[in-house]
Amino acid sequence: MDDASSAPRPIEGTAYGRPQQHPNELLARVGPGTPCGEYMRRFWQPVLPSNLFTSRPRDVRILGEDLLAFRDGSGRPGLLYPRCMHRGTTLLYGHVEPDGIRCCYHGWKFAVDGTCLDQPCEPEGGLNKAAARQPWYPVQERYGMVWAYMGPPDKMPILPRYDCMEPLEEGEEYRAAVARIHGDPSLPEEMPYSWLHMNDNVMDPFHVQVLHTTFSGVQFVREFGIMPTVDFEYVPNGVIYKAYRKLDDGREVDRVSTWLVPHIMSVPSVVLAPGRSSGLGFSVPVDDTSSRILFTGRMKPNADRRAGTGLAKMKPWSEMTFEERQDTPGDYEAQVGQGPISLHSEEHLATSDRGIAMQRRMLERDIRKVMEGGDPEGVVFDPAQEMVHVPSGNFFREPAHAREPA
């Protein structure tokens, strides 16, 4: 008789037979006509920093659409469909003139609003040119960036203002930039993954203690090695977290970060400088599988965002070996490791992910609202409501003895 103890033990939890995993399609797809794409098109979208709109035309992709960015000779920014409406060649090889851009093939010229100004091969410069219009999108400049409205013309809201960005204090200027991998300027402007990766990141206070401090070494400041006590809250147009830490020197700080619809991030100073946040970030969908992360802020002309952080001492990412990247991963490695689009069906969200769950609930609710013909939260049409409150900042508490009555 066989000894029962020698019988094979059941093997549990293997990967065999796992069901096909999938993204959250409602949130992940951003092209024209998709639920999230139509939702995104109801907001003004930051396209690029203003200094990247120049008299040298350039391609730019946003929300799954290929467009052409340029600035005419009078300084006005334009965002046009890139294929000339005449015979379809790209306007990338066009020449900018004081009032528009001229196609290289047959010389049709278009203003920044798509109006056809000249058809030199046609009688009298185009007897019917007033009936021709190159597809275009309205743009505005604010906070050092060019913003575009890509949605239904009859639903165009006011371009918001943000109280953390105004007013400029003495010596400050608006500085906008496209985030590169680990801040390495030699690397591409686009991240090879969904906008959701960074969008989730801003409501994830706990990875700061792990990824940025105790796992990869101090990438910001050593104080982030203290595991925070965190509260998540809904606020108008978004979600915030309050991360409380009692520092080794006895000081107590509430670090408040903000996420606002549809993909706006406001994170306070990473060197724990006291005071309100003075900047905004945006995880802008390029298409389903890539994103562009933009930042703008009020800064002194020679200020360095990385000064005083561990990042300032790191080797440029492009000069690191793969093994060095394995040893000291940052946000990029963690996010690119999720794949071009994360398989949300296999996630196991826990209590530390409450902020992310709150974000997604807001997004899904408002996407469905737009599908049903409504307006999403966060778009306004009344100029009296254009200013948006941003609660972010590092707020140091008074010592207990200072709070006690005399």
C-alpha positions in Angstrom: 0.0 0.0 0.0 1.4 3.4 -1.0 2.3 5.8 1.8 -0.3 8.7 1.6 2.5 11.1 2.5 4.2 10.4 -0.8 1.1 11.4 -2.9 1.7 14.5 -5.1 0.6 17.7 -3.4 -1.9 19.9 -5.3 -0.2 22.8 -7.0 -2.2 26.1 -6.6 -1.9 29.5 -8.1 0.0 28.7 -11.3 -0.4 30.9 -14.4 -1.9 28.0 -16.3 -5.4 28.6 -17.6 -5.6 32.3 -16.7 -8.4 34.1 -18.7 -7.4 36.7 -21.3 -6.7 40.0 -19.6 -7.7 43.3 -21.0 -7.5 47.1 -20.4 -10.3 49.3 -19.2 -11.5 50.1 -22.7 -13.7 53.0 -21.6 -10.6 54.9 -20.3 -7.9 53.6 -22.6 -9.2 54.5 -26.0 -8.8 58.2 -26.9 -9.3 58.6 -30.7 -12.1 60.5 -32.4 -15.5 58.9 -31.8 -14.4 56.8 -28.7 -16.1 57.5 -25.4 -13.0 58.8 -23.7 -11.8 60.6 -26.8 -15.0 62.5 -27.0 -14.8 63.3 -23.3 -11.3 64.6 -23.6 -12.3 66.8 -26.6 -14.7 68.7 -24.3 -11.7 70.2 -22.5 -9.0 72.6 -23.7 -5.9 70.4 -24.1 -2.3 71.7 -23.7 -0.5 70.8 -26.9 3.1 72.0 -26.5 5.0 74.8 -24.8 4.7 78.1 -26.6 8.3 78.1 -27.5 7.8 75.0 -29.6 5.3 76.8 -31.8 7.6 78.5 -34.2 7.9 79.6 -37.9 9.3 76.1 -38.5 6.2 73.9 -38.9 6.3 70.7 -36.9 4.1 67.6 -36.6 2.3 67.0 -33.4 0.0 64.1 -32.5 -2.7 64.4 -29.8 -5.8 62.4 -29.0 -5.0 60.1 -31.9 -4.9 62.9 -34.5 -1.9 64.0 -36.5 -1.8 67.8 -36.7 0.6 70.5 -37.7 1.8 73.2 -35.3 3.3 76.5 -36.4 3.4 80.2 -35.7 2.7 82.7 -38.5 4.9 85.7 -39.2 2.7 87.9 -37.0 3.3 85.5 -34.0 -0.1 83.8 -34.0 0.0 80.1 -33.3 -1.9 77.7 -35.6 -3.0 74.0 -35.4 -4.0 72.6 -38.7 -4.8 69.2 -40.3 -1.4 68.5 -42.0 -2.6 67.3 -45.4 -3.2 70.2 -47.7 -6.9 70.2 -48.8 -5.8 70.8 -52.4 -3.9 67.6 -53.3 -3.0 66.1 -49.9 0.7 66.8 -49.5 1.9 67.6 -46.0 2.2 71.2 -44.9 5.3 70.2 -43.0 7.3 71.5 -46.0 5.2 74.7 -46.2 6.7 78.2 -45.8 5.4 80.5 -43.1 4.5 84.0 -44.2 3.2 87.0 -42.1 -0.4 85.9 -42.5 -0.2 82.1 -42.8 1.5 79.0 -44.2 2.0 78.3 -47.9 1.9 74.8 -49.3 5.1 73.7 -51.1 3.2 71.9 -54.0 0.9 74.5 -55.6 1.2 77.4 -53.2 -2.2 77.4 -51.5 -1.9 79.6 -48.4 -3.8 79.1 -45.2 -4.3 81.3 -42.2 -4.1 79.9 -38.6 -7.9 79.5 -38.7 -7.7 77.4 -41.9 -9.0 80.2 -44.1 -7.6 79.9 -47.7 -5.8 83.2 -48.5 -4.3 82.5 -51.9 -4.4 79.9 -54.7 -1.7 81.2 -57.0 -2.3 78.7 -59.8 -5.9 79.7 -60.1 -7.3 82.7 -62.0 -7.0 85.9 -60.0 -5.5 84.0 -57.1 -8.5 81.8 -56.6 -12.0 83.1 -57.4 -13.5 80.5 -55.1 -10.8 80.5 -52.4 -13.3 81.9 -49.8 -15.2 78.5 -50.0 -12.0 76.6 -49.2 -10.9 75.9 -45.6 -8.2 73.8 -44.2 -9.4 71.8 -41.2 -8.1 73.5 -38.0 -8.6 73.8 -34.3 -8.9 76.9 -32.1 -5.9 77.7 -30.0 -5.1 80.0 -27.1 -1.9 80.7 -25.2 -1.7 80.8 -21.4 0.9 79.9 -18.8 3.6 79.4 -21.4 1.7 76.8 -23.4 -0.5 76.6 -26.4 -3.9 75.0 -25.7 -6.3 73.6 -28.3 -10.0 72.9 -28.3 -10.7 69.8 -30.4 -14.4 69.2 -29.5 -17.8 70.2 -30.8 -17.8 74.0 -31.7 -21.1 74.6 -29.9 -19.7 73.0 -26.7 -16.5 75.1 -26.5 -15.9 76.1 -22.8 -13.8 78.8 -21.4 -10.1 78.2 -21.1 -9.7 77.9 -17.3 -7.4 79.8 -15.0 -5.7 78.2 -12.0 -5.1 80.1 -8.7 -1.8 78.4 -8.1 -0.5 80.0 -11.3 -1.6 83.5 -10.6 -0.4 86.1 -10.1 3.2 86.0 -11.1 5.3 87.2 -8.2 8.3 89.6 -8.6 11.0 88.0 -10.7 8.9 85.0 -11.8 8.0 83.9 -15.2 6.0 81.0 -16.7 8.2 78.1 -17.7 6.7 75.3 -19.6 8.4 72.1 -20.8 7.8 68.6 -22.1 8.9 66.0 -19.6 11.6 63.6 -20.9 12.7 60.3 -19.4 14.4 61.1 -16.1 14.7 64.7 -17.4 17.2 63.7 -20.1 16.8 66.3 -22.9 18.3 64.0 -25.5 15.3 61.6 -25.3 11.9 61.8 -27.1 9.1 64.0 -26.1 6.6 61.1 -26.0 6.3 58.4 -23.4 5.6 55.0 -25.0 2.6 54.2 -22.8 -1.0 55.2 -22.1 -1.9 58.5 -20.5 -3.4 56.5 -17.7 0.0 55.4 -16.3 1.1 58.9 -15.2 -2.5 60.0 -14.5 -2.7 57.2 -11.9 0.7 58.1 -10.5 -0.3 61.5 -9.1 -2.8 59.9 -6.7 -0.4 57.3 -5.5 1.4 58.8 -2.5 2.8 55.5 -1.3 5.2 54.8 -4.2 7.1 57.9 -3.1 8.3 56.1 0.0 9.1 52.9 -1.9 10.2 53.6 -5.4 11.7 57.1 -4.9 13.3 56.6 -1.5 13.8 53.1 0.0 14.1 51.0 -3.2 16.2 53.1 -5.7 17.9 55.4 -3.2 16.9 58.9 -2.4 15.6 60.3 -5.7 13.9 63.4 -4.1 14.7 63.9 -0.4 15.3 61.5 2.4 12.3 62.7 4.4 10.1 60.8 1.9 11.4 57.6 3.5 8.9 58.1 6.3 5.7 56.2 5.4 2.9 58.8 5.4 -0.6 58.7 6.9 -2.8 59.5 4.0 -6.4 60.8 3.6 -8.0 61.0 0.2 -10.8 63.4 -0.5 -13.1 64.5 -3.4 -12.9 68.2 -4.3 -14.6 70.2 -7.0 -13.4 68.8 -10.3 -11.0 66.2 -8.8 -9.4 64.3 -6.0 -6.7 65.3 -3.5 -4.6 63.4 -1.0 -3.2 64.7 2.3 0.0 62.9 3.3 1.0 63.6 6.9 4.6 63.0 8.1 6.3 63.7 11.3 9.9 64.4 10.4 13.0 63.3 12.3 13.6 66.9 13.4 10.2 67.1 15.1 8.4 69.1 12.4 5.1 67.9 11.1 4.0 68.4 7.5 0.8 67.8 5.5 1.7 67.3 1.9 -1.3 67.9 -0.4 -1.3 66.8 -4.0 -4.1 67.4 -6.4 -5.6 65.7 -9.5 -8.1 67.6 -11.6 -10.1 66.4 -14.6 -9.3 65.2 -17.1 -5.5 64.7 -16.5 -4.2 67.6 -14.5 -1.6 67.1 -11.8 -0.4 69.6 -9.2 2.4 68.2 -6.9 4.1 70.5 -4.4 7.8 71.1 -4.1 9.6 67.8 -3.8 12.2 69.3 -1.5 9.4 70.0 1.0 9.7 73.7 0.6 6.8 75.2 2.6 3.9 76.8 0.8 1.4 76.3 -1.9 2.2 74.6 -5.2 3.2 76.9 -8.1 2.9 74.5 -11.0 0.7 72.2 -13.0 1.4 68.9 -14.9 -0.6 67.2 -17.6 -0.7 63.6 -18.8 -1.9 64.3 -22.3 -2.9 61.4 -24.5 -1.0 61.3 -27.8 -2.9 58.2 -28.8 -4.0 54.9 -27.1 -0.4 53.8 -26.4 1.6 56.9 -26.0 1.4 60.2 -24.0 3.0 63.5 -23.6 3.7 64.8 -20.1 3.8 68.6 -19.9 4.7 70.9 -17.0 4.3 74.6 -16.5 5.0 76.7 -13.4 5.9 80.0 -12.0 9.7 80.1 -11.6 12.6 82.4 -11.4 14.5 82.6 -14.7 17.5 80.5 -13.5 15.6 78.1 -11.2 16.3 74.4 -11.5 13.4 72.0 -10.6 15.9 69.3 -9.8 18.1 71.3 -7.5 18.3 69.9 -4.0 17.0 66.5 -5.0 18.7 63.1 -5.5 17.8 63.4 -9.2 20.3 66.2 -9.6 23.1 63.8 -8.8 22.0 61.0 -11.1 23.7 60.1 -14.4 21.7 61.1 -17.5 19.4 58.2 -18.4 20.8 57.8 -21.9 24.2 57.2 -20.4 23.1 54.5 -17.9 23.5 50.8 -18.6 20.5 48.6 -18.5 21.8 47.1 -15.2 22.1 50.6 -13.7 18.4 51.3 -14.7 17.5 48.0 -13.1 19.2 49.0 -9.9 17.7 52.5 -9.7 14.3 52.5 -11.5 12.1 55.6 -11.4 8.7 56.5 -12.6 9.6 55.8 -16.2 10.7 52.2 -15.5 7.7 51.5 -13.3 5.3 52.9 -15.9 6.8 51.5 -19.0 6.9 48.2 -17.2 3.0 48.3 -17.2 3.1 48.0 -21.0 1.7 50.3 -23.6 -1.7 49.9 -22.1 -2.1 48.4 -18.6 -4.2 45.2 -18.3 -6.6 46.7 -15.8 -8.6 43.5 -15.4 -5.6 41.8 -13.6 -5.0 44.6 -11.2 -5.6 44.1 -7.5 -6.3 47.5 -6.1 -5.8 47.8 -2.3 -6.5 50.4 0.3 -3.4 52.4 -0.7 -4.9 52.8 -4.2 -8.1 54.5 -3.0 -7.2 57.8 -4.8 -6.8 56.0 -8.1 -10.1 54.3 -7.7 -11.7 57.6 -6.9 -10.2 59.2 -10.1 -11.4 56.4 -12.3 -14.9 56.6 -10.9 -15.0 60.3 -11.7 -13.7 59.7 -15.2 -16.1 56.8 -16.0 -19.1 58.8 -14.6 -18.4 61.8 -16.7 -17.5 59.8 -19.9 -20.9 58.2 -19.6 -22.5 61.7 -19.0 -20.9 62.9 -22.3 -22.1 59.8 -24.1 -25.7 60.7 -22.9 -25.4 64.3 -24.2 -24.4 66.1 -21.0 -21.4 68.3 -20.0 -18.6 66.8 -17.9 -17.5 68.2 -14.6 -14.8 70.8 -14.9 -15.9 72.6 -18.1 -17.4 76.0 -17.5 -19.1 78.5 -19.8 -19.5 81.4 -17.4 -16.4 83.7 -17.2 -17.2 84.3 -13.5 -16.3 80.6 -12.9 -13.1 80.5 -14.9 -10.7 80.4 -11.8 -10.0 76.9 -10.5 -8.8 76.4 -7.0 -5.8 74.1 -6.6 -5.3 73.0 -3.0 -1.7 71.6 -3.4 1.1 72.5 -1.1 3.5 71.6 1.7 1.8 72.8 4.9 3.9 72.6 8.1 2.0 72.4 11.3 2.9 74.6 14.2 4.6 72.8 17.1 2.1 71.7 19.8 3.5 74.1 22.4 2.9 77.0 19.9 -0.7 76.0 19.6 -1.4 75.9 23.3 -3.0 79.1 24.8 -0.8 81.2 26.9 
